[in-house]
Amino acid sequence: MRQHRGWIPGRVLIDSSAHFILSNAQDINHARAIARVKAKRQHLYTTTFSRAETHGLLLRRLGRWAAVQFLKDFDRNPTVVVRVSAGDEQRAREIIFSHTDKEYSLTDATSFAVMERLRIGTAFTFDRHFAQYGFAVLGPDEP
């Protein structure tokens, strides 16, 4: 895990892969993902970029109804949606340019930047890039 003494305990960022699984009842990890979100007492965050990426993914793979339902669920959801700032985008570019051995997407890199800025040390994700970058991960193999 990234060495950072300033992480705020209990803060977790949900990325697009976890949002997709939470929205897809047919996914083999769906029940575990739902249970994990309900069981942990955490402050949940996501980004505007992740929300847009998830909407597009749901639209392509599961259709319009699932994509619209995903957006409507945010009205009833305690997850804080963080607007990606110009500074976050600049930091994301720095991350992408400096990690030449990794294939980080702009969405992932902006999530990393937001996590650094908000001192979030853990991601709820099924994407290996968050662990590669050094964050703690709640994912498919966590108890």
C-alpha positions as CSV (number, residue, x, y, z in Angstrom):
1,M,0.0,0.0,0.0
2,R,1.1,3.6,-0.7
3,Q,2.9,4.9,2.4
4,H,0.8,7.9,3.5
5,R,0.2,8.8,7.1
6,G,-2.7,11.1,6.3
7,W,-5.2,8.6,5.0
8,I,-8.5,9.1,6.7
9,P,-9.9,5.8,8.1
10,G,-13.2,4.6,6.8
11,R,-13.1,6.5,3.5
12,V,-13.5,4.2,0.4
13,L,-13.7,5.2,-3.2
14,I,-15.9,3.0,-5.4
15,D,-14.7,2.7,-9.0
16,S,-16.4,1.8,-12.2
17,S,-15.8,-1.9,-12.0
18,A,-17.5,-2.1,-8.5
19,H,-20.3,0.1,-9.7
20,F,-20.9,-2.2,-12.6
21,I,-21.0,-5.3,-10.5
22,L,-23.3,-3.6,-7.9
23,S,-25.7,-2.7,-10.8
24,N,-25.6,-6.1,-12.5
25,A,-27.6,-8.8,-10.6
26,Q,-26.3,-11.4,-13.0
27,D,-22.7,-10.9,-12.2
28,I,-21.1,-13.7,-10.1
29,N,-19.7,-11.2,-7.6
30,H,-22.9,-9.2,-7.3
31,A,-24.2,-10.7,-4.0
32,R,-20.8,-10.4,-2.3
33,A,-20.4,-6.8,-3.5
34,I,-23.8,-5.8,-2.1
35,A,-23.0,-7.5,1.2
36,R,-19.7,-5.8,1.4
37,V,-21.2,-2.3,0.9
38,K,-23.9,-3.0,3.5
39,A,-21.6,-4.6,6.1
40,K,-18.8,-2.1,6.3
41,R,-19.3,1.2,8.0
42,Q,-17.6,3.4,5.6
43,H,-17.9,6.8,4.0
44,L,-18.3,6.0,0.3
45,Y,-17.0,8.2,-2.6
46,T,-16.9,8.1,-6.3
47,T,-16.0,10.5,-9.1
48,T,-17.9,12.2,-11.8
49,F,-15.6,10.4,-14.3
50,S,-16.3,7.0,-12.8
51,R,-20.0,7.7,-12.8
52,A,-19.9,8.6,-16.5
53,E,-17.7,5.6,-17.3
54,T,-20.1,3.2,-15.5
55,H,-23.2,4.7,-17.2
56,G,-21.6,4.1,-20.6
57,L,-20.6,0.6,-19.6
58,L,-24.0,-0.3,-18.4
59,L,-25.6,1.3,-21.5
60,R,-23.4,-0.9,-23.8
61,R,-23.6,-4.1,-21.9
62,L,-27.0,-4.2,-20.1
63,G,-29.0,-1.6,-22.0
64,R,-30.7,1.7,-21.4
65,W,-32.9,0.6,-18.4
66,A,-29.9,-0.5,-16.3
67,A,-28.0,2.7,-17.2
68,V,-30.9,5.0,-16.3
69,Q,-31.5,3.0,-13.1
70,F,-27.9,3.5,-12.1
71,L,-28.2,7.3,-12.4
72,K,-31.5,7.3,-10.5
73,D,-30.0,5.2,-7.7
74,F,-27.6,8.0,-6.8
75,D,-30.6,10.1,-5.6
76,R,-31.1,7.4,-2.9
77,N,-27.5,6.6,-2.3
78,P,-25.2,7.9,0.4
79,T,-22.2,7.8,-1.9
80,V,-20.5,11.2,-2.2
81,V,-19.9,12.1,-5.9
82,V,-16.7,14.1,-6.2
83,R,-16.4,16.4,-9.2
84,V,-13.0,15.9,-10.8
85,S,-11.1,19.3,-10.7
86,A,-8.7,20.7,-13.2
87,G,-5.9,20.0,-10.6
88,D,-7.0,16.4,-10.4
89,E,-6.9,16.1,-14.2
90,Q,-3.4,17.6,-14.2
91,R,-2.3,15.2,-11.5
92,A,-3.8,12.3,-13.5
93,R,-1.8,13.3,-16.5
94,E,1.4,13.3,-14.4
95,I,0.5,9.8,-13.1
96,I,0.0,8.5,-16.6
97,F,3.1,10.1,-18.0
98,S,5.3,9.0,-15.1
99,H,4.2,5.3,-15.0
100,T,5.3,4.3,-18.5
101,D,5.1,0.6,-17.6
102,K,1.4,0.8,-16.7
103,E,-1.8,1.2,-18.8
104,Y,-3.7,3.5,-16.4
105,S,-6.8,5.0,-18.0
106,L,-7.6,8.6,-17.5
107,T,-10.6,7.6,-15.4
108,D,-8.4,5.5,-13.1
109,A,-5.7,8.1,-12.9
110,T,-8.2,10.8,-12.0
111,S,-9.6,8.5,-9.3
112,F,-6.0,8.1,-7.9
113,A,-5.6,11.9,-7.9
114,V,-9.0,12.4,-6.1
115,M,-8.0,9.7,-3.6
116,E,-4.7,11.5,-2.9
117,R,-6.4,14.9,-2.5
118,L,-9.2,13.6,-0.2
119,R,-6.8,11.2,1.7
120,I,-8.8,8.1,0.7
121,G,-6.5,5.1,1.1
122,T,-8.9,2.3,0.0
123,A,-10.7,1.5,-3.2
124,F,-13.7,-0.8,-3.7
125,T,-12.7,-2.2,-7.1
126,F,-12.3,-5.2,-9.2
127,D,-9.5,-3.4,-11.2
128,R,-5.9,-4.4,-10.4
129,H,-4.6,-0.9,-11.3
130,F,-5.6,0.5,-7.9
131,A,-3.4,-2.1,-6.1
132,Q,-0.6,-1.5,-8.6
133,Y,-0.6,2.1,-7.8
134,G,-0.4,1.3,-4.1
135,F,-3.9,1.7,-2.6
136,A,-5.6,-0.9,-0.3
137,V,-8.3,-2.7,-2.2
138,L,-11.6,-4.2,-1.3
139,G,-12.3,-6.5,-4.1
140,P,-13.4,-10.0,-5.2
141,D,-11.1,-11.9,-2.9
142,E,-11.5,-9.9,0.3
143,P,-13.4,-11.6,3.2
